[in-house]
């Protein structure tokens, strides 16, 4: 039986409790080690012979992803096991990086593709054309897999760390957020309006005062348009936790040092309601917390 067929057989045995579970998992792991290492390299840019310790840590995370895939795999879906497991392996790797505050290293070819993608997008916009993924793909003459890989990489890098450099040794390359530009977050029309641009600047200042996790949640929700459910799945927590983080972040913004500047952008009735809420939140803070905000 070929290796792929054997994968499905092993998973079936594990799920049904037939045979030695540990031996079966070991066989599944060893026989697919090359594929696992390829996924790790594609996801992080790490080289096994160069970043040995980091690579070994990620192999452990990949194994966790495989075990989760074994638990959830349904052969009736008609998908090969490792095709199905790849997303769980990547998810486990990204969760590990998020938890440990590390930045993913993108391979050179992916950095090059992201820059080409960004340039094509800006060229379309400068000509007044719609910068859709389909139009960008036509300009670059990329395959469906190539364009999908770049788009997914950009989104995952945004989720993994909003401040991750594309190459830690090349600071001039900027962040992913820099590359896709503010126009991804705010429309071109809005930024051409001085009033809206000033508001955008004040909001960015307020966001910097938040913790990394709070910034991540707010930007993922309101800048990239992810749902609370999607963010919760990525961060490995409940939807209620995301809602709580969002609520706490808003509270900090309302009681933070940029509260008055932001209030000035509201209409009179809205400003009055916001001020009332600010006073209420501020009164709930301890003396030490108030001093930190002043």
C-alpha positions, 0 to 999 in steps of 0.5 A: 500500500502506498504511503498516502493510503497508509496514512488514512489506514493509520488514522482509521486505526487510531480513531477506532482504537485498533492497535497500539496508539503510540506506535501508530502515531510514531509511524505516521510521524516518521513516514511523513517527516519530510512533508512536515519539515517542508510545511514548517519551512514554508510557514516560517522560512526557517532552515532545519540545518541553520535554525536547529533548536527553533526547528525542533520546537516547531516540529513538536508544535507540528506533532500537536497539529497532527494529533488534532487533525487525527481527532477531527479527520473524517475519511468520508469527506474524500480528502487525503489525511495530510492535505487535511492535516496541513492546516492544523499543523500551520495553525499550531505553528502560528499559535506557538509564535503568537504565544511566544511573541516571535516573528515569522521569518519569510523566505526570500521568494515570499517577500519578493512576491508580497512586494510584487503583489503590493506594487501591482495593487498600488498601480491599479489604484493609481490608475483608478482601477479596482485592486481586486485579487482577480485583477492583481492576478491578471497583471502578475500572470500568477497561478491560482495557487501562487496568488492564494499563497501570497494572500494567505501569508499576508493575512496570517502575518497580520494575525500573527504579529502586526509588527513582524518584520519581513526580514529581521535583518532588513529593517528597511523592508518594513512591516507587513502592515507598512507594505499593504499601507493604510489604504487597506484599513481606511479608504482612499476617499477617507484619507483624502479628507483632512478631518478623517485623516486627523481622526485616523492619526489620533486612533493610531495613537490611542491603539499604541497605548493598548497591549499587543493582544488588545491591538491585535484583536481590535485591528483584526476586528475592525481593520481586517474584518475578521469575525470574533469567532475566527479570531478566537479560533486562531488565538486558541480561546473562546469567542467570549474571551475575544469579546472581553478583550475588545470591551477592555480595550475600548474602555482603556481608549475611553479613559486613556490620554487621547480620550479628549482628542477623540471626543472632538471628532464626535457630534455634540449629542454623541460627545455628550454620551461618550463623556458620560461613559468616560466619567463612569469608567474613570470613576471605576479605576483605582488611584494607581490606574488613574495616575497611569492614564494622566 
